[in-house]
């Protein structure tokens, strides 16, 4: 699934549509995770005033409403010449007045493409989301306070979108490795210095992944159809059984909330169940 760096990379690549008017909308397959509303046609004639990201969602803002987009498991958005042939699984096409075509491609059809007339932040998909991990609202003190009564594994805690948005499975694995924290350690048992290390590595890793265009997993490509390159720098994710790049100990694998979690028992010492 495209994670925050992939979505942010996509957003940056779509900046040429800001200030452009939508000339036509073509919906070839409306049945996605939520059915595409016919009111999406209301974007025709509207100018894109802003292109924002909230968590893993993209917002195309106009004076009369916003298109809310989620890439799902395998979706992508790309800009191309309007005369370019459609690909299989190009489900939504927006044509712009600057001779650009925006195409939403989603083989698994788990994505979302909605039209909102209310404030997007009040929509049910966005209203419950926590702070952005690269914002001033996210820091070690915030994580420490939110974790005090959380007995869940720290990996589940930092992947909770109500705690912080966009720390997906790949980057949670990596941040915990660099912070030297066992992924099963109860969140409430971590100290403020623990969270300071974890916060710093979440911030650093997400920032680096954005600069490198995201991580190439399965079929993710950016808005120009190119892959991301952060996968070359992954330390643990997807490398179970391989030698740790720090200590050469074989990497371990557990499943937490049905998600593969890879870690090093030496670099991330096994936690002790809290007494009492």
C-alpha positions in Angstrom: 0.0 0.0 0.0 1.4 3.5 -0.8 2.3 5.1 2.5 2.8 8.7 3.5 6.1 9.3 1.6 4.6 7.8 -1.6 1.5 9.9 -1.3 3.5 13.1 -0.6 5.7 12.3 -3.6 2.6 12.0 -5.7 1.3 15.3 -4.4 4.5 17.1 -5.3 4.4 15.6 -8.8 0.9 16.8 -9.4 1.6 20.5 -8.6 1.3 21.5 -12.3 -2.5 21.2 -12.0 -2.8 24.0 -9.4 -4.3 27.0 -11.1 -5.7 24.9 -14.0 -9.3 24.4 -14.8 -11.0 21.0 -15.1 -12.4 20.6 -18.6 -13.9 17.1 -18.4 -14.3 14.1 -16.0 -14.5 10.6 -17.3 -15.4 7.8 -14.9 -14.8 4.3 -16.4 -15.2 2.2 -13.2 -17.2 3.8 -10.4 -17.1 0.8 -8.0 -14.1 1.4 -5.8 -13.9 1.0 -2.0 -16.6 3.6 -2.0 -18.6 4.2 -5.2 -17.5 7.3 -7.0 -20.4 9.7 -6.7 -22.0 11.2 -9.9 -21.5 14.6 -8.2 -17.8 14.4 -9.1 -18.9 15.9 -12.4 -19.4 19.1 -10.4 -15.6 19.7 -10.5 -15.9 20.4 -14.3 -15.3 24.1 -14.9 -13.6 24.5 -11.5 -10.1 25.7 -11.0 -7.7 23.7 -8.7 -6.8 26.2 -6.0 -4.7 23.9 -3.9 -3.5 20.3 -3.7 -3.1 19.1 -0.1 -2.2 15.9 1.7 -3.9 14.7 4.9 -2.3 11.5 6.1 -2.5 9.2 3.1 -5.4 11.2 1.5 -5.0 13.8 -1.2 -7.3 16.8 -1.5 -7.9 18.7 -4.8 -9.5 22.0 -3.6 -11.7 24.2 -5.7 -14.0 27.1 -4.8 -17.1 24.8 -4.8 -15.7 21.7 -3.2 -12.8 19.2 -2.9 -12.0 15.9 -4.5 -10.8 13.4 -1.8 -8.5 10.7 -3.1 -7.0 7.6 -1.5 -4.7 5.3 -3.5 -5.8 2.2 -1.7 -3.6 -0.9 -2.0 -2.3 -0.5 -5.5 -3.5 2.9 -6.8 -1.5 5.7 -8.4 -2.1 9.1 -10.0 -0.2 10.2 -13.1 -0.1 13.2 -15.4 0.1 12.5 -19.1 -0.8 13.8 -22.5 -4.5 13.5 -23.1 -3.9 11.7 -26.3 -2.0 8.9 -24.5 -3.9 5.6 -24.7 -5.8 4.6 -21.5 -4.3 1.7 -19.5 -6.4 -1.1 -18.1 -7.5 -0.1 -14.6 -7.5 3.7 -15.4 -10.8 4.3 -13.6 -11.0 8.1 -13.4 -9.6 10.7 -15.8 -9.6 14.5 -15.3 -8.8 16.6 -18.3 -7.2 20.1 -17.7 -7.0 23.2 -19.8 -3.2 23.1 -19.9 -3.3 19.9 -22.1 -2.7 17.6 -19.2 -4.7 14.5 -18.2 -4.8 13.3 -14.6 -5.4 9.5 -14.5 -6.4 7.5 -11.4 -5.1 3.9 -11.8 -6.2 1.2 -9.3 -6.0 -2.5 -10.3 -7.4 -3.7 -6.9 -10.1 -1.0 -6.7 -9.5 -0.4 -3.0 -9.0 3.3 -3.6 -11.3 6.3 -3.0 -12.3 9.2 -5.3 -15.0 11.3 -3.7 -16.4 14.8 -4.2 -17.0 16.8 -0.9 -18.8 20.1 -0.5 -18.5 20.3 3.2 -15.2 21.1 5.0 -13.0 18.1 4.2 -11.6 18.0 7.8 -15.1 17.2 9.0 -15.6 14.2 6.7 -15.7 10.8 8.5 -12.5 9.7 6.7 -10.5 12.6 8.0 -12.1 13.8 11.2 -10.5 11.3 13.6 -6.9 11.6 12.2 -4.0 12.5 14.5 -1.3 15.1 13.8 1.0 14.9 10.8 4.3 13.3 11.7 6.3 16.2 10.1 4.3 18.9 11.8 5.0 21.0 14.9 2.2 19.2 16.7 4.1 15.9 16.7 7.0 15.5 19.1 8.3 13.2 21.8 6.3 14.8 24.6 3.1 14.3 22.6 3.8 10.6 22.1 4.8 10.2 25.7 1.5 11.7 27.0 -0.6 9.7 24.6 1.0 6.5 25.5 0.6 6.5 29.3 -2.4 4.2 29.4 -1.7 2.3 26.2 -0.8 -1.4 26.9 -0.6 -2.1 23.2 2.7 -2.9 21.5 4.6 0.3 20.6 4.5 -0.6 16.9 0.7 -0.7 17.0 0.7 2.6 18.9 2.7 4.5 16.3 0.7 3.0 13.5 -2.6 4.2 15.0 -3.9 6.9 12.7 -5.6 8.6 15.7 -2.3 9.0 17.4 -0.3 10.1 14.3 -1.0 9.8 10.6 1.1 8.1 8.0 3.5 6.0 10.0 2.8 2.8 8.0 4.3 -0.6 8.3 7.5 0.0 6.4 8.5 3.1 8.3 7.4 1.8 11.7 9.7 -1.2 11.3 12.6 1.1 10.3 12.1 3.7 13.0 11.9 1.1 15.8 15.1 -0.5 14.5 17.0 2.7 14.5 15.6 3.7 17.9 16.6 0.3 19.4 13.1 -0.4 20.6 11.5 -3.9 20.5 8.2 -3.6 18.5 6.3 -5.6 21.1 7.3 -3.5 24.0 4.1 -2.0 25.6 3.8 1.7 24.7 3.0 2.8 28.2 6.4 1.3 29.5 8.5 3.6 27.2 10.2 6.6 28.8 10.4 10.1 27.4 14.0 9.5 26.2 12.7 6.4 24.4 10.1 8.4 22.6 12.6 11.2 21.9 14.7 8.7 19.9 11.7 7.2 18.3 10.3 10.6 17.3 13.6 11.7 15.8 13.9 8.5 13.7 10.3 8.7 12.5 10.8 12.3 11.4 14.2 11.5 9.8 13.1 8.4 8.0 9.9 9.8 6.6 11.7 13.0 5.4 14.4 10.9 3.7 11.8 8.6 2.1 10.0 11.6 0.7 13.2 13.1 -0.8 14.0 9.7 -2.4 10.5 9.4 -4.0 9.1 6.8 -1.6 9.7 3.1 -1.5 9.1 0.8 -4.5 6.8 -2.0 -3.3 4.7 -4.0 -5.7 3.6 -1.5 -8.3 3.9 1.9 -6.7 4.9 4.6 -9.1 4.8 8.4 -8.7 2.9 10.9 -10.8 5.3 10.5 -13.7 5.2 6.7 -13.7 8.6 6.3 -12.0 9.4 4.2 -8.9 10.7 5.4 -5.6 14.2 4.6 -4.4 14.0 4.4 -0.6 13.8 0.6 -0.7 17.5 0.5 -1.3 18.0 2.0 2.2 15.7 -0.3 4.2 17.4 -1.9 7.2 14.9 -4.5 8.3 11.5 -4.4 6.5 11.1 -7.4 4.2 14.4 -8.9 5.2 13.5 -11.5 7.8 16.2 -14.2 8.2 18.9 -12.0 6.6 21.8 -10.8 8.6 21.3 -7.5 10.5 23.3 -4.8 8.7 24.6 -3.6 12.1 25.4 -6.8 14.1 25.0 -9.7 11.6 22.5 -11.5 13.8 19.6 -13.0 11.8 16.6 -10.8 11.7 13.4 -12.1 13.3 9.8 -11.9 12.2 6.6 -11.6 14.2 3.1 -10.6 13.2 1.5 -7.7 15.0 -2.1 -6.9 14.1 -1.6 -9.1 11.1 1.3 -7.0 9.8 4.8 -8.5 9.2 7.2 -7.0 11.7 11.0 -7.5 11.2 13.5 -6.7 13.9 16.9 -7.6 15.4 16.9 -9.2 18.8 20.3 -7.8 19.6 19.8 -4.3 18.3 16.3 -4.2 19.7 16.5 -6.2 23.0 13.6 -8.4 23.8 11.1 -6.7 26.2 10.2 -8.0 29.6 6.5 -8.3 30.4 5.7 -5.5 32.9 5.2 -6.9 36.4 1.8 -6.6 38.1 
